[in-house]
Amino acid sequence: GGAGRVVLIVVGVVTALLSLALLAGGAALVVVDQTQRDDDGFLMSPTQDFVSPTYAIVSESADIDSDGGEWALDTFLGTVRIRSESDRPLFVGIAPAAEVDRYLGDVERDVVDDLDSSGDPEYARRPGDAPPAAPGTQAFWAASSSGVGEQTLEWDPEDGDWRAVVMNEDATRDMAADMSIGAELDSVLW
């Protein structure tokens, strides 16, 4: 039915955004305990360590196609939130996949290809050079946050191909951040 499709859209969006296998099944989503909601009512994944000796950590491309059901994204998923914490000035952004691929196409980076709730993220290394410019100088980000310590990025999903990117603010090598992802996820789903 319609509700099942909406749940699949929601799960697909949240899962694909950073390849979060821990929210991967509709059943898993529905049984997630309310205690994982933060003070603002966002359902957040467990925090994981993202570490890379390269210039960037990039998510798999997330293809969001609500099939004209933008209302479903707004109504059930709501805003997506990515929390990061780092000792160095960090940049976290979400942008159209084609723009990210253009910007980081020749840059050494790690692409998240496996992420589960029990272990550290696994990456596929892409060889390359240094980025052409710092991420904050780029105009294509749909949402971004940057700084030292705890940062929160919030993004309202829309149709398209998207990637999440984590870099040092100054585009240098060696990144480390504790990160979690979540969404408002309307309580009607529970």
Summary of the structure (lengths in Angstrom):
residues: 190
radius of gyration: 15.9
end to end distance: 16.5
largest distance: 48.3
contacts: 609
relative contact order: 0.30
helix: 27%
strand: 39%
